[in-house]
Amino acid sequence: MNMRSNARVLTIGLACVGLFSGCAEDHRWRSAMDEGNSAMRSGDYTHAEESFVAARKEAEVLDPQGKRLADTLSQLGEVNRELGRYPRAEALFQEALAIRERVYGPTQAETAASLTDLGELYRLQGLFTQAEALHQRAKEIREKVFGPDHNKTAESLNNIAVVYQDQRRFSDAEPVLQRALAILEKQLGPEHSLTAITRDNLAKMYQAQGQHARAMPLYQRALTIHEKAFGPNHPIVARNLENLADTYRAQNQYPQAEVLYQRAVSIFRKSIGSDHVDTAEAMSRLGQLYELQGLYSQAEPLFQQAIAIREKQQGADNPQVAGELKNLASLYQSQNKLEQSEDLYKQALVIYEQAVGYDREAYVKTLKNYASLLRRRQRSGEAERLEERAKSVLKRLSLESQSQGKTAADVPLAPVSPVP
């Protein structure tokens, strides 16, 4: 479930002084921004990017160092982040932040929004120290501007907790999430969508710790809220279905999980299209469920489609593509198709090792799986080198976590969701 700045309402000045020549351009800029935001909400990132590029050209004419350009850069950054183009997204977010700090000042709400954009970008790349610092700074700004019990402050608290969850710092995450949830329930009501998002993140935390009985009712409540708020065929509902299905899968309740995954795939296809990355993610999860049951012929086309979609939308060198290649390689390994499996593991490792930011836990799993395959092929020397590399990465992860007083562990099954 993803409710970030693509849902943000932009406040645009409407006044034109005298015969200001920018009025027509201002109208074109607003129209392009509205079109881009609409495309973002529907998941059409290609159209969104085209619209925001057009809006940027108008903004550069209207006020090249002003708020219109910052707003446009922020949305362009969001598109690139959603598509996994992290270096490009970072450059856009940094440019927007610099403008907002200059125009509004370093302690205003608009600046906090840019800090949040960057914080989420760094979290997705596993740069948790940077992400936490940015979200903490955004929270401090919002506390001063809005107050400690405002829903905007609660949103920043949620984001900080998400960073903790990604590091399995559950004892740190839980009280922050509980505080955010209490604020949102009081300010927006227990049935509000943003309240449901924070409750959903709390469920993910319980699920990651194997506390499925605590996670499931929270997931079910979030699903009910979003079905009522958005209708039964909205992408947000599909993401709720995925999370709930993950819980069933973790408890080996495969028939229940299958129904939910299939419904999620169907909703994504109808609402945002068959070529969307969220559709690919749902297909991949369904494929993993089939693989667990030994239904290899049903899993294989789902993994193949997921790879094709991500390569088209995110580029062949994106770490998300590596994850899908790893899934298909594992499937072939289970079927003793070792040569095909090895080729895919090699491709995945090249992508991970050349990426700016990637999931290091997934990288370690790929190394271990490939090493296991090599041992089956009587290539123990190569396997040992991969295993040593995996141990080295795990050691670095452990040292990073211990520097914060924590212990490294596996990444949670369900991805956590930020709030703007």
ZAMARGU-4260 file (C-alpha; in steps of 0.2 Angstrom, whole numbers, plus 5000, padded with zeros to 4 digits):
<rodrens>
0) 5000/5000/5000 | 5008/5016/4994 | 5001/5033/4999 | 5015/5046/4996 | 5016/5062/4987
5) 5006/5056/4972 | 4991/5059/4982 | 4997/5076/4989 | 4985/5091/4985 | 4996/5105/4978
10) 4992/5123/4983 | 4994/5134/4969 | 4993/5153/4969 | 4980/5160/4957 | 4983/5178/4957
15) 4990/5187/4942 | 4996/5205/4944 | 4992/5217/4930 | 4995/5210/4913 | 5008/5197/4919
20) 5014/5188/4904 | 5015/5171/4914 | 4996/5169/4916 | 4994/5158/4901 | 5009/5148/4906
25) 5003/5146/4923 | 4987/5139/4917 | 4997/5127/4906 | 5008/5122/4921 | 4993/5119/4932
30) 4985/5108/4918 | 5000/5098/4915 | 5002/5095/4934 | 4984/5090/4936 | 4986/5078/4922
35) 5002/5071/4929 | 4995/5068/4946 | 4980/5060/4939 | 4991/5048/4929 | 5001/5045/4945
40) 4985/5040/4955 | 4980/5028/4941 | 4998/5020/4940 | 5002/5027/4922 | 5019/5032/4926
45) 5024/5035/4908 | 5010/5047/4905 | 5014/5055/4922 | 5032/5058/4917 | 5027/5066/4901
50) 5015/5078/4909 | 5028/5083/4923 | 5041/5086/4910 | 5029/5097/4901 | 5025/5106/4918
55) 5043/5108/4921 | 5046/5118/4905 | 5032/5129/4910 | 5038/5131/4928 | 5056/5136/4922
60) 5048/5150/4912 | 5036/5156/4926 | 5048/5155/4941 | 5064/5146/4938 | 5069/5147/4956
65) 5051/5146/4964 | 5038/5135/4971 | 5031/5129/4955 | 5047/5122/4949 | 5050/5113/4966
70) 5033/5106/4966 | 5036/5099/4948 | 5053/5092/4952 | 5046/5083/4967 | 5033/5075/4957
75) 5046/5070/4943 | 5056/5063/4957 | 5041/5053/4963 | 5039/5045/4946 | 5057/5040/4945
80) 5057/5033/4962 | 5042/5022/4958 | 5051/5016/4942 | 5066/5012/4952 | 5077/5025/4944
85) 5085/5030/4961 | 5100/5041/4955 | 5088/5051/4944 | 5075/5053/4958 | 5088/5058/4971
90) 5094/5072/4959 | 5077/5079/4957 | 5072/5078/4975 | 5089/5086/4980 | 5085/5100/4968
95) 5067/5102/4975 | 5074/5103/4993 | 5087/5116/4989 | 5073/5127/4981 | 5061/5125/4995
100) 5074/5128/5009 | 5078/5144/5000 | 5060/5150/4996 | 5052/5144/5012 | 5066/5142/5024
105) 5074/5126/5032 | 5060/5124/5045 | 5044/5125/5035 | 5032/5112/5030 | 5036/5112/5012
110) 5054/5108/5016 | 5048/5094/5027 | 5039/5087/5012 | 5055/5086/5002 | 5065/5078/5017
115) 5051/5065/5017 | 5053/5062/4999 | 5072/5059/5001 | 5070/5049/5016 | 5059/5036/5008
120) 5071/5035/4993 | 5085/5031/5004 | 5075/5019/5014 | 5071/5009/4998 | 5090/5008/4995
125) 5094/5002/5012 | 5102/5018/5017 | 5094/5018/5034 | 5105/5030/5043 | 5102/5043/5030
130) 5083/5039/5029 | 5081/5040/5048 | 5090/5057/5049 | 5079/5064/5036 | 5063/5058/5043
135) 5068/5064/5060 | 5071/5081/5054 | 5054/5081/5045 | 5046/5076/5061 | 5054/5090/5071
140) 5049/5103/5058 | 5031/5096/5058 | 5030/5096/5077 | 5035/5115/5077 | 5024/5120/5063
145) 5008/5109/5066 | 5011/5103/5084 | 5016/5086/5092 | 4998/5078/5090 | 4995/5083/5072
150) 4992/5070/5059 | 5007/5077/5049 | 5018/5073/5064 | 5010/5056/5065 | 5014/5053/5047
155) 5032/5057/5050 | 5032/5045/5065 | 5025/5031/5054 | 5040/5034/5042 | 5053/5033/5056
160) 5045/5017/5062 | 5045/5010/5044 | 5064/5013/5044 | 5066/5004/5060 | 5055/4989/5054
165) 5066/4987/5039 | 5081/4984/5051 | 5070/4973/5062 | 5072/4985/5076 | 5055/4980/5082
170) 5056/4986/5100 | 5060/5004/5093 | 5047/5003/5079 | 5032/4997/5090 | 5030/5012/5102
175) 5032/5024/5088 | 5019/5016/5077 | 5007/5015/5092 | 5010/5034/5095 | 5007/5038/5077
180) 4991/5027/5077 | 4984/5035/5092 | 4986/5052/5084 | 4978/5047/5068 | 4964/5039/5076
185) 4960/5054/5086 | 4963/5067/5073 | 4957/5058/5057 | 4946/5044/5065 | 4949/5025/5066
190) 4942/5022/5049 | 4952/5035/5039 | 4964/5028/5026 | 4980/5035/5033 | 4975/5027/5050
195) 4973/5011/5041 | 4990/5012/5033 | 4998/5014/5050 | 4988/5000/5057 | 4994/4990/5042
200) 5012/4993/5046 | 5009/4988/5063 | 5002/4971/5056 | 5017/4969/5046 | 5028/4971/5061
205) 5019/4957/5070 | 5019/4946/5054 | 5038/4948/5053 | 5040/4942/5070 | 5029/4927/5067
210) 5014/4934/5077 | 5001/4930/5063 | 4987/4930/5075 | 4990/4948/5080 | 4993/4953/5062
215) 4978/4945/5053 | 4964/4955/5062 | 4974/4972/5058 | 4976/4967/5040 | 4957/4962/5039
220) 4952/4979/5046 | 4963/4988/5034 | 4955/4979/5020 | 4937/4982/5026 | 4941/5001/5028
225) 4949/5002/5010 | 4935/4992/5002 | 4923/5004/5009 | 4933/5020/5005 | 4939/5016/4988
230) 4928/5001/4982 | 4932/4983/4980 | 4943/4985/4964 | 4955/4999/4969 | 4974/4996/4969
235) 4975/5000/4988 | 4963/4985/4991 | 4974/4974/4980 | 4989/4978/4991 | 4979/4974/5007
240) 4974/4958/4999 | 4993/4954/4996 | 4997/4957/5014 | 4983/4946/5020 | 4988/4933/5008
245) 5006/4933/5014 | 4999/4930/5032 | 4990/4915/5026 | 5005/4909/5016 | 5016/4910/5031
250) 5004/4899/5041 | 5003/4886/5026 | 4985/4890/5023 | 4988/4890/5004 | 4971/4889/4997
255) 4966/4905/5006 | 4981/4913/5001 | 4979/4908/4983 | 4961/4916/4982 | 4968/4932/4989
260) 4983/4933/4977 | 4973/4929/4962 | 4960/4943/4967 | 4975/4955/4969 | 4982/4951/4952
265) 4965/4953/4944 | 4962/4970/4952 | 4979/4977/4947 | 4976/4971/4929 | 4960/4980/4928
270) 4964/4995/4937 | 4982/5000/4933 | 4986/4988/4918 | 4994/4971/4915 | 5011/4980/4912
275) 5012/4989/4929 | 5025/4984/4942 | 5012/4981/4955 | 5004/4968/4944 | 5021/4960/4942
280) 5024/4960/4961 | 5007/4951/4964 | 5011/4939/4950 | 5028/4935/4958 | 5020/4932/4975
285) 5007/4920/4967 | 5021/4911/4958 | 5030/4909/4975 | 5015/4901/4982 | 5013/4889/4968
290) 5032/4885/4969 | 5030/4881/4988 | 5016/4868/4983 | 5027/4861/4969 | 5016/4868/4956
295) 5030/4872/4945 | 5021/4874/4928 | 5009/4887/4936 | 5023/4897/4944 | 5035/4898/4929
300) 5024/4909/4917 | 5020/4921/4932 | 5039/4923/4936 | 5043/4926/4917 | 5029/4939/4915
305) 5035/4948/4931 | 5053/4948/4924 | 5046/4955/4907 | 5036/4969/4916 | 5050/4975/4927
310) 5062/4975/4913 | 5050/4985/4902 | 5045/4997/4916 | 5061/4998/4927 | 5075/4993/4916
315) 5085/4977/4914 | 5098/4983/4927 | 5086/4986/4941 | 5088/4977/4957 | 5069/4972/4957
320) 5073/4963/4940 | 5087/4953/4949 | 5074/4948/4963 | 5063/4941/4949 | 5077/4932/4941
325) 5082/4924/4957 | 5064/4918/4959 | 5064/4910/4942 | 5082/4903/4945 | 5076/4895/4961
330) 5061/4887/4952 | 5072/4879/4939 | 5084/4873/4953 | 5069/4864/4961 | 5066/4856/4944
335) 5084/4851/4942 | 5086/4862/4927 | 5103/4867/4934 | 5111/4875/4918 | 5096/4887/4916
340) 5096/4891/4934 | 5114/4895/4935 | 5112/4907/4920 | 5099/4917/4929 | 5108/4917/4946
345) 5123/4925/4937 | 5112/4938/4929 | 5104/4942/4945 | 5121/4944/4954 | 5128/4955/4941
350) 5113/4967/4943 | 5114/4967/4962 | 5133/4971/4962 | 5132/4985/4949 | 5116/4993/4957
355) 5117/5009/4967 | 5105/5003/4980 | 5099/4985/4982 | 5092/4973/4995 | 5107/4965/5003
360) 5097/4952/5011 | 5090/4946/4994 | 5108/4947/4987 | 5114/4936/5001 | 5100/4923/4997
365) 5105/4923/4979 | 5123/4920/4984 | 5118/4905/4995 | 5106/4898/4982 | 5119/4899/4969
370) 5132/4891/4980 | 5120/4877/4983 | 5118/4874/4965 | 5136/4874/4962 | 5139/4860/4975
375) 5126/4850/4966 | 5137/4852/4951 | 5152/4846/4960 | 5160/4864/4960 | 5164/4866/4978
380) 5178/4878/4976 | 5166/4891/4967 | 5153/4887/4980 | 5164/4891/4995 | 5169/4908/4987
385) 5151/4913/4986 | 5147/4907/5003 | 5162/4917/5010 | 5155/4933/5001 | 5138/4930/5008
390) 5146/4929/5026 | 5155/4945/5023 | 5140/4954/5018 | 5130/4947/5033 | 5145/4952/5044
395) 5144/4970/5038 | 5125/4970/5040 | 5127/4964/5058 | 5140/4977/5062 | 5129/4991/5055
400) 5114/4984/5066 | 5125/4982/5082 | 5131/5000/5080 | 5113/5004/5084 | 5112/4991/5098
405) 5103/4978/5087 | 5105/4961/5079 | 5104/4959/5061 | 5091/4946/5055 | 5081/4942/5039
410) 5071/4955/5031 | 5052/4955/5034 | 5041/4946/5022 | 5029/4960/5018 | 5035/4977/5012
415) 5031/4991/5024 | 5022/5007/5017 | 5027/5025/5020 | 5015/5039/5023 | 5018/5056/5016
</rodrens>
